[in-house]
């Protein structure tokens, strides 16, 4: 179990123990690692959802962050996504796995389905989606090196890391879990579930699953040149795909709990499948094209 008796406080200055892979977990992942070190990371964007829990899986150094806080006190629309991704990168993370619970938009994507999306659609309303929102940075070409707002546009045509997706699919196959390869995750604001009309519209667009936390995680990860892979576990059929009274929060938690050991095993195996070493062949690592952005992280 995670030992939370003591937490080491570290600033965003490279003094924290390094980790290779970050896992941003939702409900049920608070005991993801055993015998870990808990560290509190300060960021320019405020506090992340919780401390980082640093340990090892399959010989790889892992930083786990409870997405909603260990007490599950943060609803999806109140999560400090910028602080979360920044905190992970500041301790050395370059590859991020983001398991999350979703609703199925098609009858064939029933509870217990594991889907590794290759696209997402943003239907959120009030979330900060970028690190580069006009904050002042040094401009060496400006007179006197004055500080001017920085604007950066990254490509999100393919929002998920292809290397990470392949690793997750191989891991699922190894566990005899017939994961769905590809699909579109539509992310809604929450914390309420969709109306039946909204759900039917999502389905009519050809989208696959619906969740509340997949964005802006992937977009922010790309701005930090992090590889990001989403592993979505269907906990219920969404309102437009079922004929009952609609899903309840308790039902979601029940299905997630029933599949947590299975999903944890796939995550462990995905970690082992991810390429080791600092060099990455995917485009995620070059999303900024060598541009100096002022983030200042090694």
Short mmCIF file of the C-alpha atoms (twelve columns), coordinates in Angstrom:
data_MODEL
# 
_entry.id   MODEL 
# 
loop_
_atom_site.group_PDB 
_atom_site.id 
_atom_site.type_symbol 
_atom_site.label_atom_id 
_atom_site.label_alt_id 
_atom_site.label_comp_id 
_atom_site.label_asym_id 
_atom_site.label_seq_id 
_atom_site.Cartn_x 
_atom_site.Cartn_y 
_atom_site.Cartn_z 
_atom_site.pdbx_PDB_model_num 
ATOM 1   C CA . UNK A 1   0.000   0.000   0.000   1 
ATOM 2   C CA . UNK A 2   1.056   3.572   -0.527  1 
ATOM 3   C CA . UNK A 3   2.720   5.017   2.550   1 
ATOM 4   C CA . UNK A 4   1.455   8.550   3.008   1 
ATOM 5   C CA . UNK A 5   2.887   9.141   6.462   1 
ATOM 6   C CA . UNK A 6   5.642   11.410  5.186   1 
ATOM 7   C CA . UNK A 7   5.958   13.432  2.022   1 
ATOM 8   C CA . UNK A 8   9.087   15.086  0.702   1 
ATOM 9   C CA . UNK A 9   8.474   18.549  -0.683  1 
ATOM 10  C CA . UNK A 10  10.375  19.420  -3.841  1 
ATOM 11  C CA . UNK A 11  10.335  22.500  -6.019  1 
ATOM 12  C CA . UNK A 12  10.235  22.423  -9.800  1 
ATOM 13  C CA . UNK A 13  14.024  22.676  -10.039 1 
ATOM 14  C CA . UNK A 14  15.104  19.186  -11.021 1 
ATOM 15  C CA . UNK A 15  15.801  18.026  -7.452  1 
ATOM 16  C CA . UNK A 16  13.014  15.458  -7.390  1 
ATOM 17  C CA . UNK A 17  13.876  11.801  -8.021  1 
ATOM 18  C CA . UNK A 18  13.618  11.058  -11.716 1 
ATOM 19  C CA . UNK A 19  10.900  8.902   -13.227 1 
ATOM 20  C CA . UNK A 20  10.573  7.630   -16.782 1 
ATOM 21  C CA . UNK A 21  6.862   6.962   -17.023 1 
ATOM 22  C CA . UNK A 22  3.894   8.746   -15.510 1 
ATOM 23  C CA . UNK A 23  0.526   7.198   -14.750 1 
ATOM 24  C CA . UNK A 24  -2.422  9.523   -14.147 1 
ATOM 25  C CA . UNK A 25  -4.978  7.261   -12.547 1 
ATOM 26  C CA . UNK A 26  -8.619  7.679   -11.796 1 
ATOM 27  C CA . UNK A 27  -10.778 5.834   -9.311  1 
ATOM 28  C CA . UNK A 28  -9.259  2.656   -7.939  1 
ATOM 29  C CA . UNK A 29  -5.584  3.347   -8.625  1 
ATOM 30  C CA . UNK A 30  -4.503  4.874   -5.328  1 
ATOM 31  C CA . UNK A 31  -2.625  1.688   -4.416  1 
ATOM 32  C CA . UNK A 32  -1.059  1.357   -7.852  1 
ATOM 33  C CA . UNK A 33  2.497   1.083   -6.475  1 
ATOM 34  C CA . UNK A 34  3.981   -0.584  -3.406  1 
ATOM 35  C CA . UNK A 35  6.778   0.796   -1.205  1 
ATOM 36  C CA . UNK A 36  6.885   4.158   -2.868  1 
ATOM 37  C CA . UNK A 37  8.264   7.564   -2.032  1 
ATOM 38  C CA . UNK A 38  5.722   10.361  -1.860  1 
ATOM 39  C CA . UNK A 39  6.854   13.780  -3.078  1 
ATOM 40  C CA . UNK A 40  5.004   17.075  -3.241  1 
ATOM 41  C CA . UNK A 41  5.821   19.124  -6.332  1 
ATOM 42  C CA . UNK A 42  5.342   22.862  -6.657  1 
ATOM 43  C CA . UNK A 43  4.489   24.178  -10.128 1 
ATOM 44  C CA . UNK A 44  3.984   27.630  -11.679 1 
ATOM 45  C CA . UNK A 45  0.335   26.635  -12.174 1 
ATOM 46  C CA . UNK A 46  -0.478  25.826  -8.586  1 
ATOM 47  C CA . UNK A 47  -0.743  22.495  -6.851  1 
ATOM 48  C CA . UNK A 48  -1.354  19.265  -8.768  1 
ATOM 49  C CA . UNK A 49  -4.189  16.976  -7.742  1 
ATOM 50  C CA . UNK A 50  -2.012  15.285  -5.130  1 
ATOM 51  C CA . UNK A 51  1.532   14.265  -4.344  1 
ATOM 52  C CA . UNK A 52  3.462   12.152  -6.819  1 
ATOM 53  C CA . UNK A 53  4.104   8.578   -5.764  1 
ATOM 54  C CA . UNK A 54  7.437   7.321   -7.091  1 
ATOM 55  C CA . UNK A 55  8.322   3.651   -7.363  1 
ATOM 56  C CA . UNK A 56  9.182   0.898   -9.827  1 
ATOM 57  C CA . UNK A 57  7.211   -1.417  -12.068 1 
ATOM 58  C CA . UNK A 58  8.951   -4.003  -14.255 1 
ATOM 59  C CA . UNK A 59  12.261  -2.326  -13.481 1 
ATOM 60  C CA . UNK A 60  10.998  1.024   -14.786 1 
ATOM 61  C CA . UNK A 61  10.772  4.161   -12.677 1 
ATOM 62  C CA . UNK A 62  7.165   5.296   -12.336 1 
ATOM 63  C CA . UNK A 63  5.501   8.463   -11.079 1 
ATOM 64  C CA . UNK A 64  1.848   7.915   -10.218 1 
ATOM 65  C CA . UNK A 65  -0.543  10.832  -9.766  1 
ATOM 66  C CA . UNK A 66  -4.129  10.346  -8.500  1 
ATOM 67  C CA . UNK A 67  -6.092  12.387  -11.022 1 
ATOM 68  C CA . UNK A 68  -8.940  13.217  -8.644  1 
ATOM 69  C CA . UNK A 69  -6.787  13.303  -5.500  1 
ATOM 70  C CA . UNK A 70  -6.404  10.324  -3.218  1 
ATOM 71  C CA . UNK A 71  -9.674  11.224  -1.464  1 
ATOM 72  C CA . UNK A 72  -11.399 11.616  -4.843  1 
ATOM 73  C CA . UNK A 73  -12.303 15.181  -3.898  1 
ATOM 74  C CA . UNK A 74  -11.741 16.794  -7.309  1 
ATOM 75  C CA . UNK A 75  -14.495 16.516  -9.941  1 
ATOM 76  C CA . UNK A 76  -13.319 16.449  -13.574 1 
ATOM 77  C CA . UNK A 77  -13.915 20.143  -14.218 1 
ATOM 78  C CA . UNK A 78  -11.915 21.194  -11.137 1 
ATOM 79  C CA . UNK A 79  -8.745  19.201  -11.851 1 
ATOM 80  C CA . UNK A 80  -5.625  21.321  -12.341 1 
ATOM 81  C CA . UNK A 81  -4.545  19.582  -15.534 1 
ATOM 82  C CA . UNK A 82  -1.696  21.995  -16.251 1 
ATOM 83  C CA . UNK A 83  -0.145  21.456  -12.829 1 
ATOM 84  C CA . UNK A 84  -0.534  17.682  -13.149 1 
ATOM 85  C CA . UNK A 85  1.324   17.360  -16.453 1 
ATOM 86  C CA . UNK A 86  3.947   19.918  -15.441 1 
ATOM 87  C CA . UNK A 87  4.621   18.071  -12.177 1 
ATOM 88  C CA . UNK A 88  5.178   14.797  -14.007 1 
ATOM 89  C CA . UNK A 89  7.550   16.317  -16.523 1 
ATOM 90  C CA . UNK A 90  9.489   18.131  -13.819 1 
ATOM 91  C CA . UNK A 91  10.528  14.816  -12.246 1 
ATOM 92  C CA . UNK A 92  11.723  13.389  -15.552 1 
ATOM 93  C CA . UNK A 93  8.609   11.742  -16.997 1 
ATOM 94  C CA . UNK A 94  8.497   11.601  -20.792 1 
ATOM 95  C CA . UNK A 95  5.797   8.950   -21.343 1 
ATOM 96  C CA . UNK A 96  2.354   9.180   -19.758 1 
ATOM 97  C CA . UNK A 97  -0.369  6.542   -19.475 1 
ATOM 98  C CA . UNK A 98  -3.864  7.842   -18.757 1 
ATOM 99  C CA . UNK A 99  -6.359  5.122   -17.790 1 
ATOM 100 C CA . UNK A 100 -9.903  6.398   -17.318 1 
ATOM 101 C CA . UNK A 101 -13.499 5.249   -17.012 1 
ATOM 102 C CA . UNK A 102 -15.825 5.950   -19.944 1 
ATOM 103 C CA . UNK A 103 -19.325 5.227   -21.173 1 
ATOM 104 C CA . UNK A 104 -19.910 3.190   -24.317 1 
ATOM 105 C CA . UNK A 105 -21.730 4.973   -27.143 1 
ATOM 106 C CA . UNK A 106 -22.409 1.781   -29.088 1 
ATOM 107 C CA . UNK A 107 -24.076 -1.425  -27.848 1 
ATOM 108 C CA . UNK A 108 -21.001 -3.459  -28.765 1 
ATOM 109 C CA . UNK A 109 -18.903 -1.374  -26.361 1 
ATOM 110 C CA . UNK A 110 -20.480 -2.688  -23.187 1 
ATOM 111 C CA . UNK A 111 -19.147 -2.698  -19.622 1 
ATOM 112 C CA . UNK A 112 -15.711 -4.280  -19.387 1 
ATOM 113 C CA . UNK A 113 -14.604 -3.214  -22.869 1 
ATOM 114 C CA . UNK A 114 -11.063 -1.859  -23.093 1 
ATOM 115 C CA . UNK A 115 -10.664 0.663   -25.904 1 
ATOM 116 C CA . UNK A 116 -7.366  2.337   -26.853 1 
ATOM 117 C CA . UNK A 117 -8.507  5.490   -28.690 1 
ATOM 118 C CA . UNK A 118 -6.622  7.121   -31.516 1 
ATOM 119 C CA . UNK A 119 -8.700  10.325  -31.569 1 
ATOM 120 C CA . UNK A 120 -10.632 12.564  -29.215 1 
ATOM 121 C CA . UNK A 121 -13.250 15.290  -29.561 1 
ATOM 122 C CA . UNK A 122 -13.358 18.163  -27.091 1 
ATOM 123 C CA . UNK A 123 -16.844 19.015  -25.813 1 
ATOM 124 C CA . UNK A 124 -15.669 20.697  -22.614 1 
ATOM 125 C CA . UNK A 125 -16.487 24.335  -21.895 1 
ATOM 126 C CA . UNK A 126 -14.402 25.941  -19.173 1 
ATOM 127 C CA . UNK A 127 -11.002 24.245  -19.049 1 
ATOM 128 C CA . UNK A 128 -7.634  25.889  -19.553 1 
ATOM 129 C CA . UNK A 129 -6.217  24.041  -22.546 1 
ATOM 130 C CA . UNK A 130 -2.726  25.460  -23.072 1 
ATOM 131 C CA . UNK A 131 0.440   26.503  -21.290 1 
ATOM 132 C CA . UNK A 132 0.968   29.188  -23.913 1 
ATOM 133 C CA . UNK A 133 -1.843  31.611  -23.238 1 
ATOM 134 C CA . UNK A 134 0.041   34.869  -23.607 1 
ATOM 135 C CA . UNK A 135 2.277   34.618  -20.548 1 
ATOM 136 C CA . UNK A 136 5.363   36.828  -20.917 1 
ATOM 137 C CA . UNK A 137 8.666   35.227  -21.898 1 
ATOM 138 C CA . UNK A 138 12.091  36.564  -22.787 1 
ATOM 139 C CA . UNK A 139 12.449  37.527  -26.462 1 
ATOM 140 C CA . UNK A 140 16.184  37.785  -27.265 1 
ATOM 141 C CA . UNK A 141 15.400  39.468  -30.600 1 
ATOM 142 C CA . UNK A 142 13.321  42.220  -29.037 1 
ATOM 143 C CA . UNK A 143 14.964  45.544  -28.112 1 
ATOM 144 C CA . UNK A 144 16.589  45.168  -24.729 1 
ATOM 145 C CA . UNK A 145 15.450  41.542  -24.512 1 
ATOM 146 C CA . UNK A 146 12.047  42.709  -23.310 1 
ATOM 147 C CA . UNK A 147 9.403   40.210  -22.294 1 
ATOM 148 C CA . UNK A 148 6.622   39.589  -24.801 1 
ATOM 149 C CA . UNK A 149 3.686   37.147  -24.857 1 
ATOM 150 C CA . UNK A 150 4.540   33.730  -26.248 1 
ATOM 151 C CA . UNK A 151 2.115   32.013  -28.626 1 
ATOM 152 C CA . UNK A 152 2.713   28.396  -29.614 1 
ATOM 153 C CA . UNK A 153 0.606   26.160  -31.871 1 
ATOM 154 C CA . UNK A 154 1.233   22.403  -31.751 1 
ATOM 155 C CA . UNK A 155 -0.186  19.767  -34.068 1 
ATOM 156 C CA . UNK A 156 -2.746  17.502  -32.454 1 
ATOM 157 C CA . UNK A 157 -3.833  15.745  -35.643 1 
ATOM 158 C CA . UNK A 158 -2.962  12.435  -34.008 1 
ATOM 159 C CA . UNK A 159 -3.246  13.192  -30.296 1 
ATOM 160 C CA . UNK A 160 -2.047  9.885   -28.874 1 
ATOM 161 C CA . UNK A 161 1.439   8.420   -29.036 1 
ATOM 162 C CA . UNK A 162 1.556   5.615   -31.635 1 
ATOM 163 C CA . UNK A 163 4.303   3.826   -29.709 1 
ATOM 164 C CA . UNK A 164 2.321   3.935   -26.485 1 
ATOM 165 C CA . UNK A 165 -0.844  2.738   -28.203 1 
ATOM 166 C CA . UNK A 166 0.959   -0.271  -29.665 1 
ATOM 167 C CA . UNK A 167 2.438   -1.086  -26.267 1 
ATOM 168 C CA . UNK A 168 -0.992  -0.966  -24.621 1 
ATOM 169 C CA . UNK A 169 -2.548  -3.163  -27.299 1 
ATOM 170 C CA . UNK A 170 0.252   -5.732  -26.996 1 
ATOM 171 C CA . UNK A 171 -0.155  -5.728  -23.233 1 
ATOM 172 C CA . UNK A 172 -3.903  -6.294  -23.480 1 
ATOM 173 C CA . UNK A 173 -3.408  -9.096  -25.987 1 
ATOM 174 C CA . UNK A 174 -0.914  -10.731 -23.650 1 
ATOM 175 C CA . UNK A 175 -3.566  -10.689 -20.933 1 
ATOM 176 C CA . UNK A 176 -6.157  -12.127 -23.342 1 
ATOM 177 C CA . UNK A 177 -8.195  -8.953  -23.253 1 
ATOM 178 C CA . UNK A 178 -9.542  -8.242  -26.722 1 
ATOM 179 C CA . UNK A 179 -9.008  -4.482  -26.671 1 
ATOM 180 C CA . UNK A 180 -10.562 -2.254  -29.324 1 
ATOM 181 C CA . UNK A 181 -7.806  -0.783  -31.493 1 
ATOM 182 C CA . UNK A 182 -8.754  2.817   -32.177 1 
ATOM 183 C CA . UNK A 183 -11.864 4.891   -31.788 1 
ATOM 184 C CA . UNK A 184 -12.862 8.377   -30.753 1 
ATOM 185 C CA . UNK A 185 -13.183 9.501   -27.160 1 
ATOM 186 C CA . UNK A 186 -15.527 12.463  -26.766 1 
ATOM 187 C CA . UNK A 187 -14.739 14.430  -23.622 1 
ATOM 188 C CA . UNK A 188 -17.561 16.305  -21.888 1 
ATOM 189 C CA . UNK A 189 -17.365 18.874  -19.112 1 
ATOM 190 C CA . UNK A 190 -19.046 16.883  -16.371 1 
ATOM 191 C CA . UNK A 191 -19.555 16.200  -13.621 1 
ATOM 192 C CA . UNK A 192 -23.064 15.261  -14.764 1 
ATOM 193 C CA . UNK A 193 -23.634 12.451  -17.218 1 
ATOM 194 C CA . UNK A 194 -25.004 13.132  -20.702 1 
ATOM 195 C CA . UNK A 195 -28.662 13.567  -21.514 1 
ATOM 196 C CA . UNK A 196 -30.114 10.945  -23.818 1 
ATOM 197 C CA . UNK A 197 -30.244 13.488  -26.659 1 
ATOM 198 C CA . UNK A 198 -26.592 14.417  -26.175 1 
ATOM 199 C CA . UNK A 199 -25.591 10.775  -26.088 1 
ATOM 200 C CA . UNK A 200 -27.538 9.958   -29.252 1 
ATOM 201 C CA . UNK A 201 -25.875 12.904  -30.998 1 
ATOM 202 C CA . UNK A 202 -22.415 11.727  -29.912 1 
ATOM 203 C CA . UNK A 203 -23.199 8.288   -31.271 1 
ATOM 204 C CA . UNK A 204 -24.557 9.709   -34.547 1 
ATOM 205 C CA . UNK A 205 -21.224 11.436  -35.117 1 
ATOM 206 C CA . UNK A 206 -19.538 8.050   -35.162 1 
ATOM 207 C CA . UNK A 207 -17.752 8.532   -31.853 1 
ATOM 208 C CA . UNK A 208 -16.994 5.524   -29.684 1 
ATOM 209 C CA . UNK A 209 -16.884 6.335   -25.976 1 
ATOM 210 C CA . UNK A 210 -17.557 9.333   -23.732 1 
ATOM 211 C CA . UNK A 211 -15.586 10.480  -20.691 1 
ATOM 212 C CA . UNK A 212 -14.775 13.536  -18.603 1 
ATOM 213 C CA . UNK A 213 -10.996 13.579  -18.087 1 
ATOM 214 C CA . UNK A 214 -9.281  12.817  -21.406 1 
ATOM 215 C CA . UNK A 215 -9.017  16.493  -22.316 1 
ATOM 216 C CA . UNK A 216 -6.979  18.628  -21.885 1 
ATOM 217 C CA . UNK A 217 -4.525  15.964  -20.676 1 
ATOM 218 C CA . UNK A 218 -3.494  14.836  -24.157 1 
ATOM 219 C CA . UNK A 219 -3.195  18.389  -25.502 1 
ATOM 220 C CA . UNK A 220 -1.115  19.612  -22.574 1 
ATOM 221 C CA . UNK A 221 1.112   16.555  -22.820 1 
ATOM 222 C CA . UNK A 222 1.809   17.374  -26.467 1 
ATOM 223 C CA . UNK A 223 2.769   20.951  -25.530 1 
ATOM 224 C CA . UNK A 224 5.317   19.507  -23.103 1 
ATOM 225 C CA . UNK A 225 6.565   17.018  -25.728 1 
ATOM 226 C CA . UNK A 226 5.310   14.116  -23.644 1 
ATOM 227 C CA . UNK A 227 4.076   10.859  -25.132 1 
ATOM 228 C CA . UNK A 228 0.483   10.321  -23.995 1 
ATOM 229 C CA . UNK A 229 -1.561  7.127   -24.270 1 
ATOM 230 C CA . UNK A 230 -5.170  6.789   -23.158 1 
ATOM 231 C CA . UNK A 231 -6.564  3.459   -21.953 1 
ATOM 232 C CA . UNK A 232 -10.337 3.724   -21.625 1 
ATOM 233 C CA . UNK A 233 -12.357 1.198   -19.647 1 
ATOM 234 C CA . UNK A 234 -16.071 1.130   -20.448 1 
ATOM 235 C CA . UNK A 235 -18.022 1.027   -17.199 1 
ATOM 236 C CA . UNK A 236 -21.519 1.499   -18.622 1 
ATOM 237 C CA . UNK A 237 -23.529 2.014   -21.762 1 
ATOM 238 C CA . UNK A 238 -24.203 5.724   -22.145 1 
ATOM 239 C CA . UNK A 239 -27.768 7.045   -22.079 1 
ATOM 240 C CA . UNK A 240 -28.171 6.894   -25.861 1 
ATOM 241 C CA . UNK A 241 -27.075 3.259   -26.041 1 
ATOM 242 C CA . UNK A 242 -29.241 1.840   -23.247 1 
ATOM 243 C CA . UNK A 243 -32.955 1.842   -22.530 1 
ATOM 244 C CA . UNK A 244 -33.006 1.993   -18.739 1 
ATOM 245 C CA . UNK A 245 -32.983 4.937   -16.383 1 
ATOM 246 C CA . UNK A 246 -29.418 5.974   -17.162 1 
ATOM 247 C CA . UNK A 247 -26.155 5.304   -15.399 1 
ATOM 248 C CA . UNK A 248 -25.438 6.120   -11.763 1 
ATOM 249 C CA . UNK A 249 -22.116 6.962   -10.156 1 
ATOM 250 C CA . UNK A 250 -22.327 3.865   -7.966  1 
ATOM 251 C CA . UNK A 251 -22.729 1.638   -11.028 1 
ATOM 252 C CA . UNK A 252 -19.634 3.172   -12.622 1 
ATOM 253 C CA . UNK A 253 -17.573 2.542   -9.485  1 
ATOM 254 C CA . UNK A 254 -18.858 -1.019  -9.218  1 
ATOM 255 C CA . UNK A 255 -17.827 -1.965  -12.761 1 
ATOM 256 C CA . UNK A 256 -14.485 -0.197  -12.428 1 
ATOM 257 C CA . UNK A 257 -13.752 -2.054  -9.197  1 
ATOM 258 C CA . UNK A 258 -14.620 -5.365  -10.854 1 
ATOM 259 C CA . UNK A 259 -12.050 -4.703  -13.581 1 
ATOM 260 C CA . UNK A 260 -9.350  -2.893  -11.612 1 
ATOM 261 C CA . UNK A 261 -7.009  -5.877  -11.191 1 
ATOM 262 C CA . UNK A 262 -7.254  -6.693  -14.869 1 
ATOM 263 C CA . UNK A 263 -6.587  -3.112  -15.906 1 
ATOM 264 C CA . UNK A 264 -3.722  -2.812  -13.438 1 
ATOM 265 C CA . UNK A 265 -2.105  -5.903  -14.972 1 
ATOM 266 C CA . UNK A 266 -2.408  -4.395  -18.456 1 
ATOM 267 C CA . UNK A 267 -0.850  -1.163  -17.188 1 
ATOM 268 C CA . UNK A 268 2.070   -3.050  -15.644 1 
ATOM 269 C CA . UNK A 269 2.638   -4.887  -18.914 1 
ATOM 270 C CA . UNK A 270 2.309   -1.677  -20.930 1 
ATOM 271 C CA . UNK A 271 5.037   -0.118  -18.799 1 
ATOM 272 C CA . UNK A 272 7.280   -3.083  -19.589 1 
ATOM 273 C CA . UNK A 273 6.480   -2.789  -23.310 1 
ATOM 274 C CA . UNK A 274 7.357   0.910   -23.581 1 
ATOM 275 C CA . UNK A 275 10.796  1.573   -25.081 1 
ATOM 276 C CA . UNK A 276 13.488  2.351   -22.525 1 
ATOM 277 C CA . UNK A 277 16.045  5.122   -22.727 1 
ATOM 278 C CA . UNK A 278 15.827  8.851   -23.366 1 
ATOM 279 C CA . UNK A 279 15.598  8.604   -27.158 1 
ATOM 280 C CA . UNK A 280 12.101  8.498   -28.625 1 
ATOM 281 C CA . UNK A 281 11.311  7.848   -32.281 1 
ATOM 282 C CA . UNK A 282 7.768   9.228   -32.229 1 
ATOM 283 C CA . UNK A 283 6.847   12.769  -33.223 1 
ATOM 284 C CA . UNK A 284 5.641   13.531  -29.690 1 
ATOM 285 C CA . UNK A 285 9.224   14.223  -28.662 1 
ATOM 286 C CA . UNK A 286 9.578   16.869  -31.377 1 
ATOM 287 C CA . UNK A 287 6.163   18.523  -31.133 1 
ATOM 288 C CA . UNK A 288 7.683   21.965  -30.596 1 
ATOM 289 C CA . UNK A 289 10.242  21.606  -33.375 1 
ATOM 290 C CA . UNK A 290 13.145  22.591  -31.161 1 
ATOM 291 C CA . UNK A 291 11.514  25.864  -30.257 1 
ATOM 292 C CA . UNK A 292 12.637  27.521  -27.036 1 
ATOM 293 C CA . UNK A 293 9.438   28.083  -25.129 1 
ATOM 294 C CA . UNK A 294 10.658  29.158  -21.722 1 
ATOM 295 C CA . UNK A 295 9.364   26.038  -20.000 1 
ATOM 296 C CA . UNK A 296 12.905  25.399  -18.839 1 
ATOM 297 C CA . UNK A 297 12.684  21.683  -18.066 1 
ATOM 298 C CA . UNK A 298 15.449  19.263  -18.991 1 
# 
